[in-house]
Every structure is written in structure tokens, then in C-alpha cells.
């Protein structure tokens, strides 16, 4: 039972974290934010994993 809850809860938390991070981040290109949101909504788990792996290269660096 715990494992079933874990398999449902972890992807949801991953997707939620990705969307919140996308909305709070500043991107180099204006369209990048919209594109990442679409990717995460169309392919939620895979899109979130790709964003968390490669999304930083599209963001404006914070100092």
C-alpha cells in the first residue's frame, strides 16, 4: 500500500515542483517559459525530468 502511494505521489510532486520552478524562473528567451510549461503538461513525468536536467541552461543566472 505504501509503495502504491509512493508511485502516485512522487511523480505528482516532481511535476508540481517543475511547474513552480518554471513560473518563478527568469529565462533568457521569453518563449522558453511557455515552451517548458507546454512540455511539462504534455509529457508530465518525462518533461519534468528533462526540465530538471537541462532547464538551467535556458535560465538567466542568479548572483
C-alpha positions as CSV (number, residue, x, y, z in Angstrom):
1,X,0.0,0.0,0.0
2,X,2.8,2.4,0.9
3,X,4.5,1.6,-2.4
4,X,1.4,2.4,-4.4
5,X,1.0,5.8,-2.7
6,X,4.7,6.5,-3.3
7,X,4.3,5.7,-7.1
8,X,1.5,8.2,-7.3
9,X,2.8,10.9,-5.0
10,X,6.4,11.1,-6.3
11,X,5.5,11.9,-9.9
12,X,2.9,14.5,-8.8
13,X,5.5,16.2,-6.6
14,X,8.0,16.2,-9.4
15,X,5.5,17.8,-11.8
16,X,4.4,20.3,-9.3
17,X,8.0,21.3,-8.4
18,X,8.9,21.7,-12.1
19,X,5.9,23.9,-12.9
20,X,6.5,26.1,-9.8
21,X,10.2,26.4,-10.7
22,X,9.4,27.3,-14.3
23,X,6.9,30.0,-13.2
24,X,9.4,31.5,-10.8
25,X,12.5,31.4,-13.0
26,X,13.7,34.1,-15.4
27,X,14.6,32.7,-18.8
28,X,17.0,34.2,-21.5
29,X,14.3,33.9,-24.1
30,X,10.7,35.0,-23.4
31,X,9.2,32.0,-25.2
32,X,11.2,29.4,-23.2
33,X,9.0,29.7,-20.2
34,X,5.9,28.9,-22.2
35,X,7.6,26.1,-24.1
36,X,8.8,24.4,-20.9
37,X,5.3,24.6,-19.4
38,X,3.8,23.1,-22.5
39,X,6.4,20.3,-22.4
40,X,5.7,19.5,-18.8
41,X,2.0,19.5,-19.3
42,X,2.1,17.3,-22.5
43,X,4.6,14.8,-21.1
44,X,4.5,15.3,-17.4
45,X,7.0,12.9,-15.9
46,X,9.4,12.9,-18.8
47,X,9.1,16.6,-19.4
48,X,9.8,17.3,-15.7
49,X,12.9,15.1,-15.8
50,X,14.2,16.8,-18.9
51,X,13.5,20.2,-17.5
52,X,15.3,19.5,-14.2
53,X,18.2,18.1,-16.2
54,X,18.5,20.7,-18.9
55,X,16.4,23.7,-17.8
56,X,19.2,25.6,-16.1
57,X,21.0,26.2,-19.3
58,X,18.0,28.3,-20.5
59,X,17.7,30.4,-17.4
60,X,19.2,33.8,-16.6
61,X,22.0,33.2,-14.0
62,X,21.3,34.5,-10.5
63,X,24.0,36.1,-8.5
